[in-house]
Amino acid sequence: MWRNSATGWGRLARFFHWLMVLIIAVQFPLGLLMVEAYDAWLAGNGDTALVMLLSRAHNTLGFLVLIVVLLRLGWRTANPTPQLPAALKAWQRLTARTTHVALYGLLILLPLSGWSALSAYDGEFPIFFFGWDDVPRLVPQATPGSPFTSDLFGEIHESALWVLGTMLAMHVIAAVWHQFVLKDGILARMWRG
């Protein structure tokens, strides 16, 4: 069943969820490697080809995160959201809903802040999406004295990354707790529908 039901997530919602898990599992370490390679390149002892390869992959996956989360949100608005287990307390329901809204917000903020950091960069550095290396800038290139610099957007990007990592860890812990302690089937709904 492709569509969600009142009690379970449909195949397309589950596909989007697990695709996002896979992209993030690759994107996080890839981003750390890219920053390390870029810093070495700036210091004069890095490999330009490696920086470009890692940047191309990280940029492309960032755009894919944005595309998938927007598709997922579109699908979610067109389908019922499965009901939470009746045994959940009000604060647990509020926490679940707030966490999901925050996760969606961060999954939009991260690619947009990364795109903005590349766009505002005051040098020449391409913005990649698969084989396209001339993606338009999201914000204007920074000029001397501009408050909206690549560093500002980079700090937003990095901060959002660590907040997302913390929230994802809490999300996973909660799913495991529901599955193995409460045994209310929350994780099974996203795994099997």
C-alpha positions in Angstrom: 0.0 0.0 0.0 1.6 3.3 -1.2 -0.6 5.6 0.9 -0.5 6.1 4.6 -3.3 4.7 6.7 -4.7 5.7 10.1 -2.4 3.2 11.8 0.7 2.9 9.5 3.0 4.6 7.1 2.6 3.8 3.4 5.4 2.5 1.2 6.3 5.9 -0.3 6.5 7.6 3.1 8.8 4.7 4.3 10.9 5.0 1.2 11.4 8.7 1.7 12.3 8.1 5.4 14.9 5.4 4.8 16.3 7.1 1.8 16.9 10.2 4.0 18.5 8.0 6.6 20.9 6.6 4.0 21.8 10.0 2.5 22.5 11.5 6.0 24.6 8.4 7.0 26.8 9.2 4.0 26.6 13.0 4.0 27.7 13.6 7.6 31.1 11.8 7.4 31.5 13.1 3.8 31.1 16.6 5.0 33.7 16.2 7.7 36.2 14.7 5.2 35.5 17.6 2.7 36.2 20.2 5.4 39.4 18.5 6.4 40.5 18.2 2.7 39.6 21.8 2.1 41.5 23.1 5.1 44.6 21.1 4.0 44.2 22.6 0.5 44.0 26.2 1.9 47.1 25.5 3.9 48.9 24.6 0.7 49.3 20.9 1.2 46.0 19.5 -0.1 44.9 17.8 -3.3 42.7 20.0 -5.5 41.2 17.0 -7.2 40.2 15.5 -3.9 38.6 18.7 -2.7 36.6 18.9 -5.9 35.5 15.3 -5.7 34.4 15.6 -2.1 32.7 18.9 -2.7 30.9 17.6 -5.8 29.6 14.6 -3.7 28.7 16.7 -0.6 27.0 19.4 -2.7 25.0 16.9 -4.7 23.9 15.0 -1.6 22.9 18.3 0.1 20.7 19.2 -2.9 19.2 15.6 -2.7 18.4 16.1 1.0 16.5 19.3 0.1 14.6 17.6 -2.8 13.7 14.5 -0.8 12.6 16.4 2.3 10.4 18.7 0.1 8.9 15.6 -1.7 8.4 14.0 1.6 6.6 17.0 3.1 4.4 17.2 0.0 3.5 13.6 0.2 2.9 13.9 4.0 0.4 16.8 3.5 -1.5 14.8 0.9 -1.8 11.7 3.2 -3.1 11.1 6.7 -0.5 11.0 9.4 -0.8 7.7 11.3 -2.2 8.2 14.8 0.1 7.9 17.7 -0.6 5.0 20.1 -3.4 5.9 22.5 -1.3 5.1 25.5 1.0 8.0 24.9 0.8 10.9 27.4 0.1 14.4 26.2 3.7 15.5 26.7 4.9 12.5 24.7 2.6 13.5 21.8 3.7 17.1 22.0 7.4 16.0 22.0 6.9 13.7 19.0 5.1 16.4 17.0 7.6 19.1 17.9 10.6 16.8 17.2 9.2 16.0 13.7 8.7 19.6 12.9 12.2 20.5 14.1 13.7 17.7 12.1 12.0 18.8 8.9 13.1 22.4 9.6 16.7 21.4 10.1 16.6 19.2 7.0 15.6 22.3 5.0 17.9 24.7 6.9 21.1 22.6 6.4 21.1 22.4 2.6 20.0 26.1 2.3 22.7 27.3 4.7 25.3 25.2 2.9 24.2 26.5 -0.5 24.2 30.1 0.9 27.8 29.6 2.3 29.0 28.5 -1.1 27.0 31.4 -2.8 28.4 34.1 -0.5 32.0 32.8 -0.9 34.1 35.8 -2.1 36.3 33.7 -4.3 35.7 31.4 -7.2 34.4 28.0 -6.1 31.8 26.1 -8.1 28.5 24.9 -6.7 27.8 21.3 -7.8 24.8 19.2 -8.5 25.7 15.9 -10.1 27.5 17.0 -13.3 26.3 20.6 -13.2 29.0 22.8 -11.8 27.3 26.1 -12.3 24.4 26.0 -9.9 23.1 29.6 -9.4 23.9 31.4 -6.2 21.2 31.4 -3.5 22.4 34.7 -2.0 24.7 37.3 -3.5 28.5 36.9 -3.3 29.8 38.7 -0.2 31.5 42.1 -0.7 33.9 43.8 1.8 32.0 44.9 4.9 29.0 42.7 4.1 27.5 41.0 7.2 26.2 38.1 5.1 29.5 36.3 4.5 30.3 32.7 3.7 31.6 32.3 7.2 28.3 33.4 8.7 26.3 30.9 6.6 29.0 28.3 7.3 28.5 28.8 11.1 24.8 28.4 10.7 25.3 25.2 8.6 27.7 23.7 11.2 25.5 24.7 14.2 22.4 23.2 12.5 24.4 20.0 11.8 25.2 19.5 15.4 21.6 20.2 16.5 20.3 17.8 13.8 22.8 15.1 15.0 21.6 15.5 18.6 17.9 15.4 17.5 18.5 12.4 15.3 20.2 10.5 18.2 17.2 11.3 20.4 14.8 10.2 17.6 16.6 6.9 17.3 16.7 6.3 21.0 13.0 7.1 21.3 12.2 4.7 18.4 14.2 1.9 20.0 12.6 2.6 23.4 9.1 2.5 21.9 9.9 -0.8 20.1 11.7 -2.7 22.8 10.6 -1.2 26.1 7.0 0.0 25.5 6.5 -2.5 22.7 3.9 -0.2 21.1 5.0 -0.8 17.4 6.1 2.7 16.6 9.4 1.5 14.9 7.6 -1.4 13.2 5.2 1.1 11.6 8.1 2.8 9.8 9.8 -0.5 9.1 6.9 -2.6 7.8 4.0 -0.1 7.5 
